């Protein structure tokens, strides 16, 4: 089974204490059942 692919443009934001994140333009909890998801940025 191929996973659902989400494509969108976003600005990579710096996180407190290192790391980074992007604002995901979908309802993460309804799509994935949890509050955080890993992304691959290019």
PDB file of N, CA, C, O and CB in Angstrom:
ATOM      1  N   UNK A   1       0.842  -1.190   0.000  1.00  0.00           N
ATOM      2  CA  UNK A   1       0.000   0.000   0.000  1.00  0.00           C
ATOM      3  C   UNK A   1       0.880   1.243   0.000  1.00  0.00           C
ATOM      4  O   UNK A   1       1.769   1.369   0.842  1.00  0.00           O
ATOM      5  CB  UNK A   1      -0.954   0.004   1.220  1.00  0.00           C
ATOM      6  N   UNK A   2       0.648   2.144  -0.916  1.00  0.00           N
ATOM      7  CA  UNK A   2       1.396   3.397  -0.961  1.00  0.00           C
ATOM      8  C   UNK A   2       0.783   4.397   0.008  1.00  0.00           C
ATOM      9  O   UNK A   2      -0.437   4.559   0.048  1.00  0.00           O
ATOM     10  CB  UNK A   2       1.419   3.974  -2.393  1.00  0.00           C
ATOM     11  N   UNK A   3       1.622   5.068   0.785  1.00  0.00           N
ATOM     12  CA  UNK A   3       1.084   6.079   1.693  1.00  0.00           C
ATOM     13  C   UNK A   3       0.557   7.282   0.916  1.00  0.00           C
ATOM     14  O   UNK A   3       1.001   7.550  -0.200  1.00  0.00           O
ATOM     15  CB  UNK A   3       2.159   6.526   2.696  1.00  0.00           C
ATOM     16  N   UNK A   4      -0.383   7.997   1.504  1.00  0.00           N
ATOM     17  CA  UNK A   4      -0.927   9.212   0.902  1.00  0.00           C
ATOM     18  C   UNK A   4       0.177  10.264   0.866  1.00  0.00           C
ATOM     19  O   UNK A   4       0.896  10.441   1.849  1.00  0.00           O
ATOM     20  CB  UNK A   4      -2.176   9.733   1.694  1.00  0.00           C
ATOM     21  N   UNK A   5       0.315  10.954  -0.248  1.00  0.00           N
ATOM     22  CA  UNK A   5       1.356  11.963  -0.429  1.00  0.00           C
ATOM     23  C   UNK A   5       0.755  13.351  -0.258  1.00  0.00           C
ATOM     24  O   UNK A   5      -0.254  13.676  -0.884  1.00  0.00           O
ATOM     25  CB  UNK A   5       2.024  11.827  -1.819  1.00  0.00           C
ATOM     26  N   UNK A   6       1.365  14.158   0.576  1.00  0.00           N
ATOM     27  CA  UNK A   6       0.938  15.537   0.801  1.00  0.00           C
ATOM     28  C   UNK A   6       2.025  16.440   0.258  1.00  0.00           C
ATOM     29  O   UNK A   6       3.182  16.319   0.662  1.00  0.00           O
ATOM     30  CB  UNK A   6       0.663  15.824   2.322  1.00  0.00           C
ATOM     31  N   UNK A   7       1.684  17.338  -0.643  1.00  0.00           N
ATOM     32  CA  UNK A   7       2.654  18.301  -1.174  1.00  0.00           C
ATOM     33  C   UNK A   7       2.143  19.704  -0.910  1.00  0.00           C
ATOM     34  O   UNK A   7       0.974  20.007  -1.146  1.00  0.00           O
ATOM     35  CB  UNK A   7       2.900  18.080  -2.698  1.00  0.00           C
ATOM     36  N   UNK A   8       3.039  20.564  -0.414  1.00  0.00           N
ATOM     37  CA  UNK A   8       2.682  21.955  -0.138  1.00  0.00           C
ATOM     38  C   UNK A   8       3.952  22.768  -0.004  1.00  0.00           C
ATOM     39  O   UNK A   8       5.024  22.213   0.236  1.00  0.00           O
ATOM     40  CB  UNK A   8       1.814  22.074   1.143  1.00  0.00           C
ATOM     41  N   UNK A   9       3.843  24.067  -0.154  1.00  0.00           N
ATOM     42  CA  UNK A   9       4.963  24.982   0.051  1.00  0.00           C
ATOM     43  C   UNK A   9       4.866  25.545   1.467  1.00  0.00           C
ATOM     44  O   UNK A   9       3.788  25.927   1.923  1.00  0.00           O
ATOM     45  CB  UNK A   9       4.963  26.133  -1.017  1.00  0.00           C
ATOM     46  N   UNK A  10       6.005  25.589   2.155  1.00  0.00           N
ATOM     47  CA  UNK A  10       6.036  26.119   3.515  1.00  0.00           C
ATOM     48  C   UNK A  10       7.422  26.671   3.803  1.00  0.00           C
ATOM     49  O   UNK A  10       8.406  26.270   3.182  1.00  0.00           O
ATOM     50  CB  UNK A  10       5.653  25.029   4.548  1.00  0.00           C
ATOM     51  N   UNK A  11       7.486  27.585   4.743  1.00  0.00           N
ATOM     52  CA  UNK A  11       8.750  28.142   5.201  1.00  0.00           C
ATOM     53  C   UNK A  11       9.228  27.297   6.383  1.00  0.00           C
ATOM     54  O   UNK A  11       8.456  27.033   7.304  1.00  0.00           O
ATOM     55  CB  UNK A  11       8.601  29.659   5.600  1.00  0.00           C
ATOM     56  N   UNK A  12      10.486  26.875   6.364  1.00  0.00           N
ATOM     57  CA  UNK A  12      11.050  26.115   7.481  1.00  0.00           C
ATOM     58  C   UNK A  12      11.307  27.086   8.633  1.00  0.00           C
ATOM     59  O   UNK A  12      12.038  28.066   8.486  1.00  0.00           O
ATOM     60  CB  UNK A  12      12.374  25.370   7.060  1.00  0.00           C
ATOM     61  N   UNK A  13      10.694  26.796   9.778  1.00  0.00           N
ATOM     62  CA  UNK A  13      10.769  27.662  10.955  1.00  0.00           C
ATOM     63  C   UNK A  13      11.773  27.088  11.952  1.00  0.00           C
ATOM     64  O   UNK A  13      11.802  25.874  12.158  1.00  0.00           O
ATOM     65  CB  UNK A  13       9.372  27.818  11.617  1.00  0.00           C
ATOM     66  N   UNK A  14      12.600  27.934  12.576  1.00  0.00           N
ATOM     67  CA  UNK A  14      13.498  27.423  13.621  1.00  0.00           C
ATOM     68  C   UNK A  14      12.699  27.094  14.882  1.00  0.00           C
ATOM     69  O   UNK A  14      11.758  27.807  15.231  1.00  0.00           O
ATOM     70  CB  UNK A  14      14.616  28.457  13.943  1.00  0.00           C
ATOM     71  N   UNK A  15      13.077  26.012  15.561  1.00  0.00           N
ATOM     72  CA  UNK A  15      12.414  25.617  16.808  1.00  0.00           C
ATOM     73  C   UNK A  15      13.285  26.014  17.991  1.00  0.00           C
ATOM     74  O   UNK A  15      14.504  26.129  17.866  1.00  0.00           O
ATOM     75  CB  UNK A  15      12.126  24.088  16.830  1.00  0.00           C
ATOM     76  N   UNK A  16      12.654  26.221  19.131  1.00  0.00           N
ATOM     77  CA  UNK A  16      13.411  26.489  20.351  1.00  0.00           C
ATOM     78  C   UNK A  16      14.310  25.290  20.642  1.00  0.00           C
ATOM     79  O   UNK A  16      13.921  24.148  20.398  1.00  0.00           O
ATOM     80  CB  UNK A  16      12.456  26.776  21.557  1.00  0.00           C
ATOM     81  N   UNK A  17      15.488  25.541  21.150  1.00  0.00           N
ATOM     82  CA  UNK A  17      16.452  24.485  21.515  1.00  0.00           C
ATOM     83  C   UNK A  17      16.909  23.666  20.313  1.00  0.00           C
ATOM     84  O   UNK A  17      17.185  22.475  20.456  1.00  0.00           O
ATOM     85  CB  UNK A  17      15.838  23.557  22.550  1.00  0.00           C
ATOM     86  N   UNK A  18      16.995  24.272  19.142  1.00  0.00           N
ATOM     87  CA  UNK A  18      17.461  23.571  17.946  1.00  0.00           C
ATOM     88  C   UNK A  18      16.328  22.909  17.193  1.00  0.00           C
ATOM     89  O   UNK A  18      15.185  22.890  17.649  1.00  0.00           O
ATOM     90  CB  UNK A  18      18.491  22.537  18.316  1.00  0.00           C
ATOM     91  N   UNK A  19      16.657  22.369  16.040  1.00  0.00           N
ATOM     92  CA  UNK A  19      15.643  21.720  15.219  1.00  0.00           C
ATOM     93  C   UNK A  19      14.872  22.720  14.381  1.00  0.00           C
ATOM     94  O   UNK A  19      15.177  23.913  14.369  1.00  0.00           O
ATOM     95  CB  UNK A  19      14.688  20.936  16.089  1.00  0.00           C
ATOM     96  N   UNK A  20      13.881  22.223  13.691  1.00  0.00           N
ATOM     97  CA  UNK A  20      13.071  23.067  12.824  1.00  0.00           C
ATOM     98  C   UNK A  20      11.720  22.400  12.596  1.00  0.00           C
ATOM     99  O   UNK A  20      11.543  21.215  12.881  1.00  0.00           O
ATOM    100  CB  UNK A  20      13.792  23.334  11.475  1.00  0.00           C
ATOM    101  N   UNK A  21      10.767  23.177  12.077  1.00  0.00           N
ATOM    102  CA  UNK A  21       9.443  22.646  11.781  1.00  0.00           C
ATOM    103  C   UNK A  21       8.818  23.442  10.648  1.00  0.00           C
ATOM    104  O   UNK A  21       9.285  24.527  10.302  1.00  0.00           O
ATOM    105  CB  UNK A  21       8.541  22.681  13.033  1.00  0.00           C
ATOM    106  N   UNK A  22       7.761  22.893  10.078  1.00  0.00           N
ATOM    107  CA  UNK A  22       6.942  23.630   9.107  1.00  0.00           C
ATOM    108  C   UNK A  22       5.504  23.576   9.594  1.00  0.00           C
ATOM    109  O   UNK A  22       5.112  22.642  10.293  1.00  0.00           O
ATOM    110  CB  UNK A  22       7.075  23.031   7.648  1.00  0.00           C
ATOM    111  N   UNK A  23       4.731  24.570   9.228  1.00  0.00           N
ATOM    112  CA  UNK A  23       3.310  24.576   9.562  1.00  0.00           C
ATOM    113  C   UNK A  23       2.595  23.739   8.509  1.00  0.00           C
ATOM    114  O   UNK A  23       2.607  24.068   7.323  1.00  0.00           O
ATOM    115  CB  UNK A  23       2.731  26.043   9.626  1.00  0.00           C
ATOM    116  N   UNK A  24       1.976  22.661   8.956  1.00  0.00           N
ATOM    117  CA  UNK A  24       1.299  21.700   8.083  1.00  0.00           C
ATOM    118  C   UNK A  24      -0.105  22.225   7.785  1.00  0.00           C
ATOM    119  O   UNK A  24      -0.875  22.459   8.717  1.00  0.00           O
ATOM    120  CB  UNK A  24       1.240  20.274   8.741  1.00  0.00           C
ATOM    121  N   UNK A  25      -0.460  22.416   6.511  1.00  0.00           N
ATOM    122  CA  UNK A  25      -1.728  23.079   6.178  1.00  0.00           C
ATOM    123  C   UNK A  25      -2.959  22.164   6.184  1.00  0.00           C
ATOM    124  O   UNK A  25      -3.954  22.473   5.529  1.00  0.00           O
ATOM    125  CB  UNK A  25      -1.608  23.706   4.833  1.00  0.00           C
ATOM    126  N   UNK A  26      -2.907  21.058   6.904  1.00  0.00           N
ATOM    127  CA  UNK A  26      -4.039  20.142   7.023  1.00  0.00           C
ATOM    128  C   UNK A  26      -4.281  19.877   8.501  1.00  0.00           C
ATOM    129  O   UNK A  26      -3.442  20.219   9.334  1.00  0.00           O
ATOM    130  CB  UNK A  26      -3.780  18.807   6.247  1.00  0.00           C
ATOM    131  N   UNK A  27      -5.411  19.276   8.837  1.00  0.00           N
ATOM    132  CA  UNK A  27      -5.702  18.907  10.223  1.00  0.00           C
ATOM    133  C   UNK A  27      -4.913  17.638  10.552  1.00  0.00           C
ATOM    134  O   UNK A  27      -5.322  16.536  10.184  1.00  0.00           O
ATOM    135  CB  UNK A  27      -7.247  18.692  10.448  1.00  0.00           C
ATOM    136  N   UNK A  28      -3.801  17.792  11.235  1.00  0.00           N
ATOM    137  CA  UNK A  28      -2.886  16.684  11.503  1.00  0.00           C
ATOM    138  C   UNK A  28      -3.566  15.568  12.297  1.00  0.00           C
ATOM    139  O   UNK A  28      -3.405  14.393  11.968  1.00  0.00           O
ATOM    140  CB  UNK A  28      -1.660  17.187  12.260  1.00  0.00           C
ATOM    141  N   UNK A  29      -4.309  15.917  13.320  1.00  0.00           N
ATOM    142  CA  UNK A  29      -4.939  14.878  14.161  1.00  0.00           C
ATOM    143  C   UNK A  29      -5.976  14.067  13.386  1.00  0.00           C
ATOM    144  O   UNK A  29      -6.072  12.856  13.582  1.00  0.00           O
ATOM    145  CB  UNK A  29      -5.603  15.519  15.389  1.00  0.00           C
ATOM    146  N   UNK A  30      -6.750  14.702  12.516  1.00  0.00           N
ATOM    147  CA  UNK A  30      -7.745  13.924  11.763  1.00  0.00           C
ATOM    148  C   UNK A  30      -7.081  13.096  10.659  1.00  0.00           C
ATOM    149  O   UNK A  30      -7.588  12.032  10.304  1.00  0.00           O
ATOM    150  CB  UNK A  30      -8.805  14.862  11.150  1.00  0.00           C
ATOM    151  N   UNK A  31      -5.959  13.565  10.115  1.00  0.00           N
ATOM    152  CA  UNK A  31      -5.265  12.835   9.049  1.00  0.00           C
ATOM    153  C   UNK A  31      -4.409  11.694   9.591  1.00  0.00           C
ATOM    154  O   UNK A  31      -4.343  10.628   8.979  1.00  0.00           O
ATOM    155  CB  UNK A  31      -4.396  13.787   8.248  1.00  0.00           C
ATOM    156  N   UNK A  32      -3.742  11.910  10.750  1.00  0.00           N
ATOM    157  CA  UNK A  32      -2.760  10.946  11.250  1.00  0.00           C
ATOM    158  C   UNK A  32      -3.060  10.399  12.642  1.00  0.00           C
ATOM    159  O   UNK A  32      -2.411   9.449  13.081  1.00  0.00           O
ATOM    160  CB  UNK A  32      -1.419  11.578  11.264  1.00  0.00           C
ATOM    161  N   UNK A  33      -4.019  10.973  13.333  1.00  0.00           N
ATOM    162  CA  UNK A  33      -4.364  10.484  14.670  1.00  0.00           C
ATOM    163  C   UNK A  33      -3.389  10.883  15.745  1.00  0.00           C
ATOM    164  O   UNK A  33      -3.432  10.334  16.846  1.00  0.00           O
ATOM    165  CB  UNK A  33      -4.472   9.015  14.650  1.00  0.00           C
ATOM    166  N   UNK A  34      -2.505  11.825  15.461  1.00  0.00           N
ATOM    167  CA  UNK A  34      -1.541  12.309  16.462  1.00  0.00           C
ATOM    168  C   UNK A  34      -1.175  13.753  16.134  1.00  0.00           C
ATOM    169  O   UNK A  34      -1.589  14.281  15.102  1.00  0.00           O
ATOM    170  CB  UNK A  34      -0.255  11.406  16.499  1.00  0.00           C
ATOM    171  N   UNK A  35      -0.404  14.389  17.005  1.00  0.00           N
ATOM    172  CA  UNK A  35      -0.132  15.813  16.885  1.00  0.00           C
ATOM    173  C   UNK A  35       1.124  16.203  16.135  1.00  0.00           C
ATOM    174  O   UNK A  35       1.289  17.374  15.796  1.00  0.00           O
ATOM    175  CB  UNK A  35      -0.060  16.380  18.203  1.00  0.00           C
ATOM    176  N   UNK A  36       2.024  15.255  15.863  1.00  0.00           N
ATOM    177  CA  UNK A  36       3.254  15.567  15.133  1.00  0.00           C
ATOM    178  C   UNK A  36       3.489  14.517  14.062  1.00  0.00           C
ATOM    179  O   UNK A  36       3.193  13.336  14.244  1.00  0.00           O
ATOM    180  CB  UNK A  36       4.467  15.644  16.094  1.00  0.00           C
ATOM    181  N   UNK A  37       4.024  14.974  12.947  1.00  0.00           N
ATOM    182  CA  UNK A  37       4.417  14.045  11.890  1.00  0.00           C
ATOM    183  C   UNK A  37       5.767  14.454  11.369  1.00  0.00           C
ATOM    184  O   UNK A  37       6.103  15.638  11.382  1.00  0.00           O
ATOM    185  CB  UNK A  37       3.376  14.007  10.747  1.00  0.00           C
ATOM    186  N   UNK A  38       6.547  13.504  10.913  1.00  0.00           N
ATOM    187  CA  UNK A  38       7.838  13.807  10.300  1.00  0.00           C
ATOM    188  C   UNK A  38       7.609  14.215   8.846  1.00  0.00           C
ATOM    189  O   UNK A  38       6.722  13.685   8.176  1.00  0.00           O
ATOM    190  CB  UNK A  38       8.808  12.582  10.391  1.00  0.00           C
ATOM    191  N   UNK A  39       8.407  15.149   8.370  1.00  0.00           N
ATOM    192  CA  UNK A  39       8.315  15.573   6.980  1.00  0.00           C
ATOM    193  C   UNK A  39       9.690  15.479   6.328  1.00  0.00           C
ATOM    194  O   UNK A  39      10.714  15.518   7.010  1.00  0.00           O
ATOM    195  CB  UNK A  39       7.756  17.012   6.877  1.00  0.00           C
ATOM    196  N   UNK A  40       9.703  15.358   5.016  1.00  0.00           N
ATOM    197  CA  UNK A  40      10.931  15.424   4.232  1.00  0.00           C
ATOM    198  C   UNK A  40      10.847  16.693   3.409  1.00  0.00           C
ATOM    199  O   UNK A  40       9.914  16.864   2.625  1.00  0.00           O
ATOM    200  CB  UNK A  40      11.125  14.149   3.321  1.00  0.00           C
ATOM    201  N   UNK A  41      11.809  17.584   3.577  1.00  0.00           N
ATOM    202  CA  UNK A  41      11.796  18.865   2.865  1.00  0.00           C
ATOM    203  C   UNK A  41      12.839  18.869   1.768  1.00  0.00           C
ATOM    204  O   UNK A  41      13.951  18.371   1.949  1.00  0.00           O
ATOM    205  CB  UNK A  41      12.041  20.033   3.834  1.00  0.00           C
ATOM    206  N   UNK A  42      12.473  19.436   0.625  1.00  0.00           N
ATOM    207  CA  UNK A  42      13.430  19.583  -0.476  1.00  0.00           C
ATOM    208  C   UNK A  42      13.452  21.012  -0.937  1.00  0.00           C
ATOM    209  O   UNK A  42      14.194  21.352  -1.859  1.00  0.00           O
ATOM    210  CB  UNK A  42      13.084  18.650  -1.648  1.00  0.00           C
TER     211      UNK A  42
END
